[in-house]
Amino acid sequence: MPPTLASLVQHSALKLVVRAGADRLGTPVRWAHASELADPVPYMDGGELLLVTATNLDARDPATMRRYVQRLVGAGVAGIGFGVGVTYEEIPPALVDAAEETGLPLLEVPRRTPFLAISKAVSAAIAADQYRSVTAGFEAQRELTRAAVAGDGPGDLLTRLAAHVDGWAALYDTSGAVVAAAPDWAARRAARLTPEVERLRGRPAPASAVVGDSDSDDRVELQSLGAGRRNRGALAVGTGAALGTAERYAVHSAVALLTLTTARSRALQGAEQRLGAAVLRMLLAGESDHARAVAGDLYGGLLDAPFRLLIAESTAATGTELLAETMEAAASRSGEALLAVPEGERLVVLAVDGGAAVAACAAHARATDGRPVREPGADDDADVVVGMSAPAGPIAVSAAYKQAEQALSVARRRGRALVEHEELAAGSVLPLLADDAVRAFADGMLRPLQEHDAKGRGDLVASLRAWLSRHGQWDAAAADLGVHRHTLRYRMRRVEEILGRSLDDPDVRMELWLALKTTAASAGAQ
């Protein structure tokens, strides 16, 4: 604890006597400063014990003393030490009354106690307090280091940190989810701060913030974790008051240790990623048995159950990095295996079908769907587009990769964040006709027929639709139109003449049918 007015009064060698403000002797003293100026306030920082003999003050004048004391209170002075036997034989009543009115502590300093002795006592107490803080900080650092190298996860480190700060501590992953908290009850309190952690994640590391909890009186400090400028998580420390020197040593040590642990984890993940890339190459080459042997315990469980293959693409590498971290965090919390392999600005992922990682990817997509596409080079919030295969097994990875690529292509064209292959294989081609290029093709192909009909020369478009829907059966199509079959034959010849294409060609019939379906879909949407 720093020195207080009470500790100075209790100092047997100083012989100080309290004359006013006895109920405020617990005030900390940051320094002892002697000044005979009529107005020393411009030279005060606050927290000083001001030592005076009133050489330049009319200490007997009540109005002067009230102004003098009020100025000192406004400057945050801790108290006044008045040296008697120099200018005045005793403290003038005007000063005592002014101090009593404001509650400012007033100490009588006997003539035999030099101001220098008080300054030395304050300095020695401050130095001792700083030494205790540094010693306690180093002890906390040793304890936290032992907890970190024990390899039992962050729980023990957080428990020791919470004890050192007399509060609670929590660790967040890159997605803002709580990884661990101490004591256990702090997990729910920490979860309420996820929005603040997400805002901190948007700032370059290292970053920090002080926030309040509306449901408690906690003062919470958030510290980002990570080397370089990329955040890899956050540490929250909740206390009832601002951190002291020793507590801040402990927090800084915890941040450094957790950052190192995170960096070590990233190195291990890099090695796992290289192994995963080898497994993926083998699976794509159809060597599922070799892939299973190489996967071992790390990815073997993933290959024993149906999985999804996802291909993600981003306007910036950080976009796929963030998606990978989100999925990895979800998989870690649920105990799932996850294989994630970066391929330039792409990310290829094998994830358990119906698992937490796939759900996290879908949630990530829902959060960004419909957001305007950013320019290439955008940073942390870069848009990500994902294509997902149908459930697959080890022998069908190559097919699953093609499915994911097809879904990714459709997602890109439609401006969607996530498209699953099942949407493309649901038995209808109609959703694909919403593409702008398809609509332009349809408009261009049918425009000559529509212009012909607009001049009142016959209903060629409707006749073509009826004929194609009846697979070229003249009588059935003519009956649908209510015309003679010879009339319908004439109209189909006019269609061929206007378009310059033969209806005997199956490709032409297919293109015309798609064009008709596209225009019908566009009209229905309007």
Secondary structure by P-SEA (a helix, b strand, c coil): ccccaaaaaaccccccccccccccccccccbbbbbcccccccccccccbbbbcccccccccaaaaaaaaaaaaaacccbbbbbcccccccccaaaaaaaaaaccbbbbbcccccaaaaaaaaaaaaaaaaaaaaaaaaaaaaaaaaaaaccccaaaaaaaaaaaacbbbbbbcccccccccccccaaaaaaaaaaaaaaaaaccccccbbbbbcccccbbbbbbbbcccccccbbbbbccccccaaaaaaaaaaaaaaaaaaaaaaaaaaaaaaaaaaaaaaaaacaaaaaaaaaccccaaaaacbbbbbbbbcccaaaaaaaaaaaaaaaaaabbbbbbbbcccbbbbbcccccaaaaaaaaaaaacccccccccccccccbbbbbbbcccccccaaaaaaaaaaaaaaaaaacccccccccccccccccccccaaaaaaaaaaaaaaaaaaaaccccaaaaaaaaaaacccaaaaaaaacccaaaaaaaaaaaaaaaccccccaaaaaaaaaaaaaaaaaaaac
